Amino acid sequence: MSIKCPYCSSPFLASASRKKKSIISFGFFLRKSDQTRCARFFCKPCKKHFSIATFQACYYQKKRNLNSTLFHLLVSGVSQRRSALILSIDRKTVVRKFIFLGHFAEALLKHQKFHSNPISQMQFDDLESFEHTKLKPISVILAVENKTRKILGFRVAKMPAKGLLAKKALKKYGPRADERKKARRDLFAELKPLIHEKALIESDENPHYVKDVKEFFSTATHRVFKGQRGCVVGQGELKAVGYDPLFSLNHTFAMLRANINRLFRKTWNTTKKPERLKLHINLYTLYHNHFLILKT
């Protein structure tokens, strides 16, 4: 790692003599949180001290040793409240670490997309959840690679209530914006550089999908399938049929339901803010792509 002064950007020249160096080594210290030995440095031009820990993402965190354990708990169906109980820490600490880990996972996923090979087969659809109450539904549009079940991207969007809840939701909370189209188009714009120009794109027969797929993936083949009835055990994403042409997508949706506590069916864990749901799916996407599907 190339080291520069965080205050004046002077470089650390390891091969230069001590007199010619603008940054010199200034001993070590033992970090209290994880007992790591960290190097200190002194910048001659600006007379400032800093350490190797200054450049780390979890700089200033006092309990960074819990980050990995909390990450695995949050992507394994454990709630934030129960995580705090298991780790013997305050719930506010869990919330702060959850937000930090979510943003860190998002940055890491964006960086990795630039190094992926063109995708030849993609499946996409919406998963529905809700914000605080079922009168405030939320849509999660998700795209996966067909054979590997790798999550390529997602968007979280607000949507108005449907069916029997529509009238009650309108009366209690007023009109609710439908952000699904914008979210879908934003996702397609993000994925367009990653998708092969002759790719096979699969989805259900939602009439809103056809126009957007043609606009963003004009040379790709778009294949649609009739929606199937869900299983009777509450796993709505797993279909009660012998062959499911959208199995990779529906199986991934079912795994989200099983591993993100706020997406459980018949649960008291709910999403209070859509942006927190996004952070949680960021965490799961990182875990799913780099651990779960590699073990199957």
LOGUFI-303333 format. One record per residue (C-alpha): residue number from 1; residue in one letter; x negated, y, z. Coordinates in steps of 0.02 Angstrom, whole numbers, plus 50000, padded with zeros to 5 digits. Last residue first. Example, Ala and Ser with C-alpha at 12.3 -4.5 7.8 and 13.67 -1.06 7.14 Angstrom:
2
@resi 2, resn S, east 49316, north 49947, up 50357;
@resi 1, resn A, east 49385, north 49775, up 50390;
***
This chain:
296
@resi 296, resn T, east 51160, north 48751, up 49837;
@resi 295, resn K, east 51016, north 48826, up 49938;
@resi 294, resn L, east 50974, north 48961, up 49809;
@resi 293, resn I, east 51157, north 49014, up 49806;
@resi 292, resn L, east 51153, north 49052, up 49993;
@resi 291, resn F, east 50984, north 49137, up 50013;
@resi 290, resn H, east 50937, north 49277, up 49894;
@resi 289, resn N, east 51098, north 49313, up 49802;
@resi 288, resn H, east 51219, north 49279, up 49945;
@resi 287, resn Y, east 51116, north 49368, up 50079;
@resi 286, resn L, east 51093, north 49524, up 49972;
@resi 285, resn T, east 51275, north 49521, up 49920;
@resi 284, resn Y, east 51328, north 49496, up 50102;
@resi 283, resn L, east 51237, north 49651, up 50161;
@resi 282, resn N, east 51303, north 49757, up 50017;
@resi 281, resn I, east 51477, north 49687, up 50053;
@resi 280, resn H, east 51463, north 49757, up 50230;
@resi 279, resn L, east 51406, north 49927, up 50167;
@resi 278, resn K, east 51554, north 49936, up 50048;
@resi 277, resn L, east 51674, north 49888, up 50187;
@resi 276, resn R, east 51598, north 50030, up 50288;
@resi 275, resn E, east 51634, north 50151, up 50145;
@resi 274, resn P, east 51816, north 50095, up 50145;
@resi 273, resn K, east 51838, north 50155, up 50326;
@resi 272, resn K, east 51938, north 50066, up 50461;
@resi 271, resn T, east 51916, north 49893, up 50387;
@resi 270, resn T, east 52007, north 49762, up 50489;
@resi 269, resn N, east 51964, north 49627, up 50615;
@resi 268, resn W, east 52131, north 49568, up 50688;
@resi 267, resn T, east 52129, north 49419, up 50571;
@resi 266, resn K, east 52259, north 49326, up 50467;
@resi 265, resn R, east 52147, north 49308, up 50313;
@resi 264, resn F, east 51966, north 49354, up 50344;
@resi 263, resn L, east 51902, north 49504, up 50247;
@resi 262, resn R, east 51846, north 49602, up 50401;
@resi 261, resn N, east 51746, north 49450, up 50459;
@resi 260, resn I, east 51638, north 49440, up 50303;
@resi 259, resn N, east 51582, north 49259, up 50283;
@resi 258, resn A, east 51738, north 49160, up 50240;
@resi 257, resn R, east 51829, north 49291, up 50136;
@resi 256, resn L, east 51668, north 49332, up 50044;
@resi 255, resn M, east 51644, north 49146, up 50012;
@resi 254, resn A, east 51820, north 49135, up 49940;
@resi 253, resn F, east 51781, north 49279, up 49822;
@resi 252, resn T, east 51624, north 49187, up 49766;
@resi 251, resn H, east 51726, north 49029, up 49734;
@resi 250, resn N, east 51850, north 49132, up 49633;
@resi 249, resn L, east 51712, north 49206, up 49524;
@resi 248, resn S, east 51619, north 49043, up 49491;
@resi 247, resn F, east 51785, north 48949, up 49468;
@resi 246, resn L, east 51853, north 49063, up 49333;
@resi 245, resn P, east 51894, north 48920, up 49214;
@resi 244, resn D, east 51978, north 48826, up 49359;
@resi 243, resn Y, east 52000, north 48642, up 49325;
@resi 242, resn G, east 52108, north 48522, up 49425;
@resi 241, resn V, east 52222, north 48656, up 49492;
@resi 240, resn A, east 52263, north 48723, up 49665;
@resi 239, resn K, east 52154, north 48877, up 49645;
@resi 238, resn L, east 52028, north 48944, up 49769;
@resi 237, resn E, east 52049, north 49133, up 49784;
@resi 236, resn G, east 52206, north 49120, up 49891;
@resi 235, resn Q, east 52120, north 49014, up 50023;
@resi 234, resn G, east 52268, north 49016, up 50142;
@resi 233, resn V, east 52286, north 48827, up 50151;
@resi 232, resn V, east 52414, north 48814, up 50010;
@resi 231, resn C, east 52287, north 48837, up 49871;
@resi 230, resn G, east 52314, north 48981, up 49751;
@resi 229, resn R, east 52422, north 48974, up 49595;
@resi 228, resn Q, east 52331, north 49010, up 49432;
@resi 227, resn G, east 52311, north 49169, up 49329;
@resi 226, resn K, east 52310, north 49146, up 49141;
@resi 225, resn F, east 52139, north 49157, up 49063;
@resi 224, resn V, east 52051, north 49292, up 48963;
@resi 223, resn R, east 51897, north 49281, up 48852;
@resi 222, resn H, east 51803, north 49440, up 48804;
@resi 221, resn T, east 51663, north 49413, up 48678;
@resi 220, resn A, east 51529, north 49548, up 48681;
@resi 219, resn T, east 51494, north 49674, up 48541;
@resi 218, resn S, east 51599, north 49816, up 48617;
@resi 217, resn F, east 51541, north 49791, up 48796;
@resi 216, resn F, east 51580, north 49962, up 48873;
@resi 215, resn E, east 51731, north 50013, up 48770;
@resi 214, resn K, east 51797, north 49839, up 48732;
@resi 213, resn V, east 51785, north 49788, up 48914;
@resi 212, resn D, east 51876, north 49947, up 48967;
@resi 211, resn K, east 52020, north 49918, up 48846;
@resi 210, resn V, east 52045, north 49735, up 48891;
@resi 209, resn Y, east 52042, north 49751, up 49081;
@resi 208, resn H, east 52203, north 49849, up 49106;
@resi 207, resn P, east 52309, north 49707, up 49035;
@resi 206, resn N, east 52261, north 49588, up 49178;
@resi 205, resn E, east 52252, north 49420, up 49090;
@resi 204, resn D, east 52114, north 49346, up 49199;
@resi 203, resn S, east 51930, north 49376, up 49168;
@resi 202, resn E, east 51785, north 49311, up 49063;
@resi 201, resn I, east 51642, north 49401, up 48975;
@resi 200, resn L, east 51532, north 49304, up 48854;
@resi 199, resn A, east 51376, north 49402, up 48809;
@resi 198, resn K, east 51324, north 49451, up 48633;
@resi 197, resn E, east 51253, north 49622, up 48684;
@resi 196, resn H, east 51171, north 49544, up 48837;
@resi 195, resn I, east 51228, north 49625, up 49000;
@resi 194, resn L, east 51104, north 49716, up 49114;
@resi 193, resn P, east 51111, north 49887, up 49029;
@resi 192, resn K, east 51303, north 49883, up 49037;
@resi 191, resn L, east 51312, north 49836, up 49221;
@resi 190, resn E, east 51312, north 50013, up 49292;
@resi 189, resn A, east 51435, north 50078, up 49162;
@resi 188, resn F, east 51545, north 49925, up 49193;
@resi 187, resn L, east 51546, north 49962, up 49380;
@resi 186, resn D, east 51591, north 50144, up 49353;
@resi 185, resn R, east 51731, north 50092, up 49234;
@resi 184, resn R, east 51802, north 49973, up 49363;
@resi 183, resn A, east 51792, north 50103, up 49502;
@resi 182, resn K, east 51877, north 50234, up 49393;
@resi 181, resn K, east 52017, north 50113, up 49349;
@resi 180, resn R, east 52041, north 50054, up 49528;
@resi 179, resn E, east 52054, north 50225, up 49610;
@resi 178, resn D, east 52243, north 50228, up 49630;
@resi 177, resn A, east 52282, north 50375, up 49744;
@resi 176, resn R, east 52406, north 50351, up 49887;
@resi 175, resn P, east 52568, north 50451, up 49894;
@resi 174, resn G, east 52638, north 50478, up 50069;
@resi 173, resn Y, east 52583, north 50388, up 50227;
@resi 172, resn K, east 52745, north 50331, up 50310;
@resi 171, resn K, east 52874, north 50350, up 50171;
@resi 170, resn L, east 52758, north 50295, up 50032;
@resi 169, resn A, east 52698, north 50146, up 50132;
@resi 168, resn K, east 52877, north 50090, up 50169;
@resi 167, resn K, east 52928, north 50103, up 49986;
@resi 166, resn A, east 52775, north 50008, up 49924;
@resi 165, resn L, east 52778, north 49870, up 50056;
@resi 164, resn L, east 52904, north 49759, up 49967;
@resi 163, resn G, east 52801, north 49752, up 49809;
@resi 162, resn K, east 52643, north 49854, up 49797;
@resi 161, resn A, east 52544, north 49975, up 49905;
@resi 160, resn P, east 52440, north 50107, up 49818;
@resi 159, resn M, east 52255, north 50077, up 49782;
@resi 158, resn K, east 52089, north 50129, up 49858;
@resi 157, resn A, east 51930, north 50070, up 49775;
@resi 156, resn V, east 51776, north 49969, up 49825;
@resi 155, resn R, east 51654, north 49930, up 49685;
@resi 154, resn F, east 51550, north 49776, up 49647;
@resi 153, resn G, east 51391, north 49716, up 49563;
@resi 152, resn L, east 51299, north 49569, up 49487;
@resi 151, resn I, east 51341, north 49440, up 49619;
@resi 150, resn K, east 51249, north 49280, up 49572;
@resi 149, resn R, east 51367, north 49134, up 49544;
@resi 148, resn T, east 51225, north 49044, up 49451;
@resi 147, resn K, east 51326, north 48982, up 49303;
@resi 146, resn N, east 51449, north 49125, up 49279;
@resi 145, resn E, east 51355, north 49280, up 49333;
@resi 144, resn V, east 51467, north 49377, up 49448;
@resi 143, resn A, east 51567, north 49539, up 49440;
@resi 142, resn L, east 51672, north 49607, up 49584;
@resi 141, resn I, east 51813, north 49733, up 49594;
@resi 140, resn V, east 51861, north 49760, up 49776;
@resi 139, resn S, east 52036, north 49834, up 49792;
@resi 138, resn I, east 52099, north 49915, up 49951;
@resi 137, resn P, east 52277, north 49917, up 50021;
@resi 136, resn K, east 52344, north 50051, up 50138;
@resi 135, resn L, east 52516, north 49988, up 50195;
@resi 134, resn K, east 52428, north 49828, up 50245;
@resi 133, resn T, east 52351, north 49926, up 50389;
@resi 132, resn H, east 52177, north 49983, up 50442;
@resi 131, resn E, east 52115, north 49987, up 50261;
@resi 130, resn F, east 52171, north 49835, up 50164;
@resi 129, resn S, east 52107, north 49688, up 50063;
@resi 128, resn E, east 52126, north 49640, up 49881;
@resi 127, resn L, east 51998, north 49552, up 49771;
@resi 126, resn D, east 51986, north 49610, up 49591;
@resi 125, resn D, east 51912, north 49520, up 49440;
@resi 124, resn F, east 51749, north 49487, up 49348;
@resi 123, resn Q, east 51658, north 49346, up 49257;
@resi 122, resn M, east 51494, north 49364, up 49165;
@resi 121, resn Q, east 51396, north 49256, up 49043;
@resi 120, resn S, east 51238, north 49305, up 48946;
@resi 119, resn I, east 51156, north 49417, up 49076;
@resi 118, resn P, east 50997, north 49503, up 49016;
@resi 117, resn N, east 50848, north 49466, up 49130;
@resi 116, resn S, east 50831, north 49555, up 49298;
@resi 115, resn H, east 50693, north 49676, up 49346;
@resi 114, resn F, east 50791, north 49840, up 49350;
@resi 113, resn K, east 50927, north 49756, up 49452;
@resi 112, resn Q, east 50804, north 49724, up 49594;
@resi 111, resn H, east 50786, north 49908, up 49638;
@resi 110, resn K, east 50974, north 49931, up 49651;
@resi 109, resn L, east 50988, north 49779, up 49766;
@resi 108, resn L, east 50852, north 49846, up 49881;
@resi 107, resn A, east 50933, north 50017, up 49894;
@resi 106, resn E, east 51102, north 49939, up 49937;
@resi 105, resn A, east 51023, north 49821, up 50065;
@resi 104, resn F, east 50940, north 49969, up 50153;
@resi 103, resn H, east 51105, north 50065, up 50153;
@resi 102, resn G, east 51195, north 49917, up 50233;
@resi 101, resn L, east 51052, north 49883, up 50356;
@resi 100, resn F, east 51054, north 50063, up 50419;
@resi 99, resn I, east 51244, north 50066, up 50435;
@resi 98, resn F, east 51244, north 49900, up 50529;
@resi 97, resn K, east 51101, north 49959, up 50639;
@resi 96, resn R, east 51199, north 50113, up 50692;
@resi 95, resn V, east 51357, north 50010, up 50721;
@resi 94, resn V, east 51263, north 49879, up 50822;
@resi 93, resn T, east 51183, north 50013, up 50930;
@resi 92, resn K, east 51355, north 50089, up 50960;
@resi 91, resn R, east 51416, north 49918, up 51015;
@resi 90, resn D, east 51285, north 49916, up 51153;
@resi 89, resn I, east 51162, north 49773, up 51162;
@resi 88, resn S, east 51165, north 49599, up 51238;
@resi 87, resn L, east 51128, north 49513, up 51071;
@resi 86, resn I, east 51279, north 49396, up 51082;
@resi 85, resn L, east 51395, north 49530, up 51154;
@resi 84, resn A, east 51344, north 49660, up 51025;
@resi 83, resn S, east 51369, north 49531, up 50887;
@resi 82, resn R, east 51542, north 49494, up 50958;
@resi 81, resn R, east 51592, north 49678, up 50940;
@resi 80, resn Q, east 51516, north 49690, up 50766;
@resi 79, resn S, east 51612, north 49537, up 50707;
@resi 78, resn V, east 51532, north 49371, up 50661;
@resi 77, resn G, east 51581, north 49292, up 50495;
@resi 76, resn S, east 51407, north 49241, up 50440;
@resi 75, resn V, east 51350, north 49397, up 50348;
@resi 74, resn L, east 51356, north 49504, up 50506;
@resi 73, resn L, east 51265, north 49373, up 50610;
@resi 72, resn H, east 51122, north 49354, up 50486;
@resi 71, resn F, east 51093, north 49543, up 50480;
@resi 70, resn L, east 51102, north 49554, up 50670;
@resi 69, resn T, east 50963, north 49425, up 50687;
@resi 68, resn S, east 50853, north 49515, up 50560;
@resi 67, resn N, east 50878, north 49686, up 50637;
@resi 66, resn L, east 50850, north 49631, up 50817;
@resi 65, resn N, east 50660, north 49656, up 50814;
@resi 64, resn R, east 50693, north 49836, up 50760;
@resi 63, resn K, east 50749, north 49877, up 50937;
@resi 62, resn K, east 50670, north 50048, up 50965;
@resi 61, resn Q, east 50698, north 50114, up 50790;
@resi 60, resn Y, east 50590, north 50268, up 50755;
@resi 59, resn Y, east 50534, north 50205, up 50583;
@resi 58, resn C, east 50648, north 50065, up 50519;
@resi 57, resn A, east 50612, north 50103, up 50336;
@resi 56, resn Q, east 50424, north 50097, up 50361;
@resi 55, resn F, east 50308, north 50239, up 50307;
@resi 54, resn T, east 50279, north 50311, up 50481;
@resi 53, resn A, east 50237, north 50137, up 50547;
@resi 52, resn I, east 50064, north 50147, up 50466;
@resi 51, resn S, east 50026, north 50289, up 50585;
@resi 50, resn F, east 50022, north 50478, up 50588;
@resi 49, resn H, east 49913, north 50618, up 50659;
@resi 48, resn K, east 49905, north 50795, up 50590;
@resi 47, resn K, east 49758, north 50914, up 50570;
@resi 46, resn C, east 49824, north 50978, up 50402;
@resi 45, resn P, east 49665, north 50957, up 50299;
@resi 44, resn K, east 49584, north 50825, up 50412;
@resi 43, resn C, east 49727, north 50698, up 50416;
@resi 42, resn F, east 49710, north 50575, up 50560;
@resi 41, resn F, east 49767, north 50394, up 50549;
@resi 40, resn R, east 49837, north 50262, up 50667;
@resi 39, resn A, east 49847, north 50075, up 50633;
@resi 38, resn C, east 49989, north 49971, up 50706;
@resi 37, resn R, east 49971, north 49814, up 50814;
@resi 36, resn T, east 50145, north 49736, up 50825;
@resi 35, resn Q, east 50217, north 49696, up 50998;
@resi 34, resn D, east 50396, north 49696, up 50930;
@resi 33, resn S, east 50481, north 49842, up 51019;
@resi 32, resn K, east 50328, north 49910, up 51113;
@resi 31, resn R, east 50217, north 49945, up 50963;
@resi 30, resn L, east 50036, north 49916, up 51012;
@resi 29, resn F, east 49927, north 50060, up 50956;
@resi 28, resn F, east 49777, north 50073, up 50842;
@resi 27, resn G, east 49625, north 50183, up 50809;
@resi 26, resn F, east 49608, north 50344, up 50713;
@resi 25, resn S, east 49564, north 50293, up 50536;
@resi 24, resn I, east 49516, north 50440, up 50425;
@resi 23, resn I, east 49612, north 50545, up 50299;
@resi 22, resn S, east 49526, north 50680, up 50195;
@resi 21, resn K, east 49378, north 50563, up 50171;
@resi 20, resn K, east 49215, north 50644, up 50115;
@resi 19, resn K, east 49130, north 50633, up 50286;
@resi 18, resn R, east 49189, north 50454, up 50315;
@resi 17, resn S, east 49117, north 50395, up 50149;
@resi 16, resn A, east 49238, north 50356, up 50008;
@resi 15, resn S, east 49298, north 50179, up 49968;
@resi 14, resn A, east 49458, north 50186, up 50072;
@resi 13, resn L, east 49518, north 50350, up 50001;
@resi 12, resn F, east 49679, north 50397, up 50094;
@resi 11, resn P, east 49770, north 50527, up 49991;
@resi 10, resn S, east 49824, north 50701, up 50051;
@resi 9, resn S, east 50013, north 50717, up 50038;
@resi 8, resn C, east 50022, north 50870, up 50154;
@resi 7, resn Y, east 50140, north 50809, up 50292;
@resi 6, resn P, east 50170, north 50624, up 50256;
@resi 5, resn C, east 49982, north 50601, up 50228;
@resi 4, resn K, east 49960, north 50473, up 50091;
@resi 3, resn I, east 49929, north 50286, up 50102;
@resi 2, resn S, east 49931, north 50171, up 49952;
@resi 1, resn M, east 50000, north 50000, up 50000;
***
